[in-house]
Amino acid sequence: MTARFQGTAEYVATDDLTIAVNAAVTLERPLLVKGEPGTGKTELAKQVAGALGLRMIEWNIKSTTRAQQGLYEYDAVSRLRDSQLGEEKVHDVSNYIKKGKLWQAFEADEKVVLLIDEIDKADIEFPNDLLQELDKMEFHVYETGDTIKAKQRPIVIITSNNEKELPDAFLRRCFFHYIRFPDETTMRKIVEVHHPGIKEGLLTTALTQFYEIRETSGLKKKPSTSEVLDWLKLLLAEDLTAEDLKRDGASALPKLHGALLKNEQDVHLFERLAFMARGQR
């Protein structure tokens, strides 16, 4: 494939991220993307598909998801019921097979992007159960005797929030990239994409407060990129200025903090910090 991913107008991709995407495409290996929630892992797959002009097939993984569901599911119960009712279609077992996301990607005539999103949510055996299919790009359908082979090898992007360790055998077959949390320079570029023309004073003050919150010791959940973008959207909607964001000492909480702090423990942490700061005066 001659096209290379260079990022898009809607997605700020660092040099090491674009290198990782293009390396995975060249090696024809799945790209495993890790990083804390809200750093754009899922969005990456959408932007790669858009930039390369490819269709995307998305498989969202849940705690109950089984690897077999990505291949196909056989509805034996419906077939039994139809046989009792004398339905004609019961004689063709393919009528009771539901194609999974891997099957859809394999049978596509054109190259597609296959996103396996949040693989770490599934059972620990889930990644190992997909090893052979992702390696050989084929699988067997026991009910029909067919072997489904990929017409075009899809670009496979797998995301993980690091909730659990993935098996070594699985990791060996992937090209790995960890999306580091953006530094302030990169964050400014991201903000410019989503909120072009934001006033410098407001942005500087807001980002200073944002990174201070992230670095606060004892924080249960650090606010993410998506959350700072939501916060800035609110600040702009309320027409607040850099002066409005200045904290008066009565509270260590930033304005509209509900966009950044998502649990009561973290809110209480900042309330305690403000109380301690007042006591030291």
C-alpha positions as CSV (number, residue, x, y, z in Angstrom):
1,M,0.0,0.0,0.0
2,T,1.6,3.2,-1.2
3,A,-0.5,5.7,0.9
4,R,1.0,6.7,4.2
5,F,-0.7,8.2,7.2
6,Q,0.5,11.7,8.2
7,G,-2.2,12.7,10.5
8,T,-5.3,14.8,9.4
9,A,-6.6,18.3,9.8
10,E,-8.9,17.0,12.6
11,Y,-6.3,14.8,14.4
12,V,-2.9,16.0,15.7
13,A,-0.6,13.0,15.4
14,T,2.9,13.1,16.8
15,D,5.8,11.9,14.7
16,D,6.2,8.7,16.7
17,L,2.5,7.9,16.3
18,T,2.6,8.3,12.5
19,I,5.7,6.2,12.3
20,A,4.0,3.5,14.4
21,V,0.9,3.4,12.1
22,N,3.0,3.2,8.9
23,A,5.3,0.6,10.4
24,A,2.3,-1.6,11.3
25,V,0.9,-1.2,7.8
26,T,4.2,-2.1,6.2
27,L,4.8,-5.1,8.5
28,E,1.1,-6.2,8.1
29,R,0.8,-6.6,11.8
30,P,-1.9,-5.4,14.2
31,L,-1.1,-2.0,15.7
32,L,-1.7,-2.2,19.5
33,V,-2.3,1.3,20.9
34,K,-2.2,1.8,24.6
35,G,-2.7,5.0,26.6
36,E,-4.9,6.4,29.3
37,P,-8.6,6.9,28.5
38,G,-9.4,10.1,26.5
39,T,-6.1,10.3,24.6
40,G,-7.6,9.6,21.2
41,K,-6.9,5.9,20.7
42,T,-10.3,5.0,19.1
43,E,-10.3,8.3,17.1
44,L,-6.9,7.3,15.7
45,A,-8.5,4.3,13.8
46,K,-11.2,6.5,12.4
47,Q,-8.7,9.1,11.2
48,V,-6.4,6.4,9.7
49,A,-9.4,5.1,7.7
50,G,-10.4,8.6,6.6
51,A,-6.9,9.6,5.7
52,L,-6.3,6.5,3.6
53,G,-9.8,6.5,2.1
54,L,-10.7,3.1,3.6
55,R,-13.9,1.8,5.2
56,M,-13.7,1.1,8.9
57,I,-15.2,-1.9,10.7
58,E,-15.5,-1.4,14.5
59,W,-15.7,-4.2,17.1
60,N,-16.3,-2.8,20.5
61,I,-15.2,-5.2,23.2
62,K,-17.2,-5.7,26.5
63,S,-16.5,-7.8,29.5
64,T,-18.9,-10.5,28.1
65,T,-17.4,-10.5,24.6
66,R,-16.0,-13.8,23.4
67,A,-13.5,-14.2,20.6
68,Q,-15.8,-16.5,18.7
69,Q,-18.3,-13.6,18.3
70,G,-15.7,-11.8,16.1
71,L,-15.7,-14.8,13.7
72,Y,-19.3,-15.9,13.7
73,E,-22.2,-17.1,15.8
74,Y,-24.3,-20.2,15.1
75,D,-27.9,-19.9,16.3
76,A,-28.8,-23.5,17.0
77,V,-31.9,-22.6,19.0
78,S,-33.5,-20.8,16.1
79,R,-32.7,-23.7,13.8
80,L,-34.3,-26.2,16.2
81,R,-37.4,-24.0,16.5
82,D,-37.7,-23.7,12.8
83,S,-37.3,-27.4,12.3
84,Q,-40.2,-28.0,14.7
85,L,-42.3,-25.6,12.7
86,G,-41.3,-27.2,9.4
87,E,-39.5,-24.2,7.9
88,E,-37.8,-24.8,4.6
89,K,-34.7,-22.7,5.4
90,V,-33.8,-25.1,8.1
91,H,-32.0,-27.3,5.5
92,D,-29.4,-24.6,4.9
93,V,-27.3,-24.1,8.0
94,S,-25.9,-20.9,6.6
95,N,-29.2,-19.2,7.4
96,Y,-28.4,-19.6,11.1
97,I,-24.9,-18.2,11.0
98,K,-24.3,-14.5,11.9
99,K,-21.1,-13.1,10.6
100,G,-18.8,-11.4,13.1
101,K,-16.6,-8.3,12.5
102,L,-13.5,-10.3,11.5
103,W,-15.6,-12.2,8.9
104,Q,-16.9,-8.9,7.6
105,A,-13.4,-7.5,7.3
106,F,-12.0,-10.7,5.7
107,E,-14.7,-10.9,3.0
108,A,-14.5,-7.3,2.0
109,D,-13.3,-6.9,-1.6
110,E,-11.3,-3.8,-0.7
111,K,-8.8,-3.2,2.1
112,V,-10.5,-2.0,5.3
113,V,-9.5,-0.8,8.8
114,L,-10.6,-3.2,11.5
115,L,-10.7,-1.6,14.9
116,I,-10.8,-3.9,17.9
117,D,-11.6,-1.4,20.6
118,E,-10.7,-1.8,24.3
119,I,-9.4,-5.4,24.1
120,D,-8.4,-5.3,27.8
121,K,-12.1,-5.3,28.8
122,A,-12.5,-8.9,27.8
123,D,-11.5,-12.1,29.5
124,I,-7.7,-12.7,29.8
125,E,-7.9,-15.6,27.2
126,F,-9.6,-13.4,24.6
127,P,-6.5,-12.1,22.9
128,N,-4.9,-15.6,22.7
129,D,-8.1,-17.0,21.2
130,L,-7.7,-14.6,18.3
131,L,-4.0,-15.3,17.7
132,Q,-4.3,-17.7,14.8
133,E,-7.0,-15.8,13.0
134,L,-5.2,-12.5,13.1
135,D,-1.9,-14.2,12.2
136,K,-3.1,-16.4,9.3
137,M,-6.0,-14.1,8.3
138,E,-8.3,-17.1,8.0
139,F,-10.6,-19.3,10.1
140,H,-12.8,-22.4,9.7
141,V,-16.6,-22.5,9.9
142,Y,-17.2,-25.9,11.4
143,E,-21.0,-25.9,10.7
144,T,-20.6,-25.4,6.9
145,G,-17.0,-26.8,6.4
146,D,-16.0,-23.5,4.8
147,T,-12.7,-21.7,5.3
148,I,-12.9,-17.9,5.3
149,K,-9.8,-16.3,4.1
150,A,-9.1,-12.5,3.9
151,K,-9.4,-11.2,0.4
152,Q,-7.4,-8.2,1.4
153,R,-5.4,-8.1,4.6
154,P,-7.1,-5.5,6.7
155,I,-5.2,-2.8,8.7
156,V,-5.9,-4.0,12.3
157,I,-5.8,-1.4,15.1
158,I,-6.3,-2.7,18.6
159,T,-6.8,-0.3,21.6
160,S,-6.2,-1.0,25.3
161,N,-6.7,1.2,28.4
162,N,-4.1,-1.0,30.3
163,E,-6.8,-2.4,32.6
164,K,-5.1,-5.8,32.5
165,E,-1.9,-7.2,31.1
166,L,-2.1,-8.8,27.6
167,P,-0.5,-12.2,27.0
168,D,3.1,-12.2,25.7
169,A,2.2,-14.4,22.7
170,F,-0.3,-11.8,21.6
171,L,2.1,-8.9,22.2
172,R,4.7,-10.6,20.0
173,R,2.4,-10.5,17.0
174,C,1.6,-6.8,17.3
175,F,3.4,-3.5,16.6
176,F,3.1,-1.6,19.8
177,H,2.7,2.2,20.5
178,Y,1.9,4.0,23.8
179,I,0.2,7.3,23.3
180,R,1.8,9.5,25.9
181,F,-0.3,12.3,27.4
182,P,0.2,15.4,25.3
183,D,2.6,18.0,26.6
184,E,1.5,21.6,26.6
185,T,2.8,22.3,23.1
186,T,1.0,19.4,21.6
187,M,-2.1,20.2,23.6
188,R,-2.2,23.7,22.2
189,K,-2.2,22.2,18.7
190,I,-5.1,19.9,19.6
191,V,-7.0,22.8,21.1
192,E,-6.5,24.9,18.0
193,V,-8.1,22.1,15.9
194,H,-11.2,22.0,18.1
195,H,-11.4,25.6,19.2
196,P,-9.6,27.7,16.6
197,G,-8.8,31.3,17.5
198,I,-9.2,30.8,21.3
199,K,-7.7,33.8,23.1
200,E,-4.1,33.3,24.2
201,G,-4.7,34.6,27.8
202,L,-7.6,32.3,28.4
203,L,-5.9,29.3,26.9
204,T,-2.7,29.8,28.9
205,T,-4.5,30.2,32.2
206,A,-6.8,27.2,31.5
207,L,-4.0,24.9,30.5
208,T,-1.9,26.0,33.5
209,Q,-4.8,25.0,35.8
210,F,-5.5,21.8,33.9
211,Y,-1.9,20.5,34.2
212,E,-1.8,21.6,37.9
213,I,-4.9,19.4,38.5
214,R,-3.3,16.5,36.6
215,E,-0.2,16.7,38.7
216,T,-2.0,17.0,42.1
217,S,-0.9,14.2,44.4
218,G,-3.7,11.8,45.4
219,L,-5.9,12.4,42.4
220,K,-8.0,9.3,41.7
221,K,-8.8,10.1,38.0
222,K,-6.7,12.5,36.1
223,P,-8.7,14.6,33.6
224,S,-8.0,13.6,30.0
225,T,-7.6,15.4,26.6
226,S,-11.3,14.9,25.8
227,E,-12.2,16.5,29.2
228,V,-10.1,19.6,28.8
229,L,-11.6,20.1,25.4
230,D,-15.1,19.9,26.9
231,W,-14.0,22.3,29.7
232,L,-12.7,24.8,27.2
233,K,-15.9,24.5,25.2
234,L,-17.9,25.5,28.4
235,L,-15.5,28.3,29.2
236,L,-16.1,29.7,25.7
237,A,-19.8,29.2,25.9
238,E,-19.9,31.2,29.2
239,D,-17.6,33.8,27.6
240,L,-15.2,33.6,30.5
241,T,-11.9,35.4,30.5
242,A,-8.5,34.5,31.9
243,E,-9.4,36.9,34.8
244,D,-12.6,34.9,35.5
245,L,-10.5,31.8,36.0
246,K,-8.4,33.2,38.7
247,R,-9.1,31.4,42.0
248,D,-9.8,33.6,45.0
249,G,-8.4,31.2,47.6
250,A,-11.8,30.3,49.0
251,S,-11.8,27.3,46.7
252,A,-9.0,25.3,45.0
253,L,-11.6,24.1,42.5
254,P,-11.5,25.6,39.0
255,K,-14.5,27.2,37.4
256,L,-17.0,24.6,35.9
257,H,-14.9,21.8,37.5
258,G,-17.5,19.2,36.8
259,A,-16.1,18.9,33.3
260,L,-12.7,17.9,34.7
261,L,-13.3,16.1,38.0
262,K,-15.5,13.1,37.7
263,N,-15.8,11.7,41.2
264,E,-16.5,13.0,44.7
265,Q,-13.2,11.9,46.1
266,D,-11.3,14.3,43.8
267,V,-13.7,17.2,44.5
268,H,-13.2,16.6,48.2
269,L,-9.4,16.5,47.7
270,F,-9.4,20.0,46.2
271,E,-11.7,21.3,48.9
272,R,-9.3,19.9,51.6
273,L,-6.4,21.5,49.8
274,A,-8.2,24.9,49.8
275,F,-9.0,24.5,53.5
276,M,-5.3,23.7,54.4
277,A,-4.1,26.6,52.3
278,R,-6.4,29.0,54.2
279,G,-5.2,27.6,57.5
280,Q,-1.6,28.4,56.6
281,R,-2.2,32.1,56.1
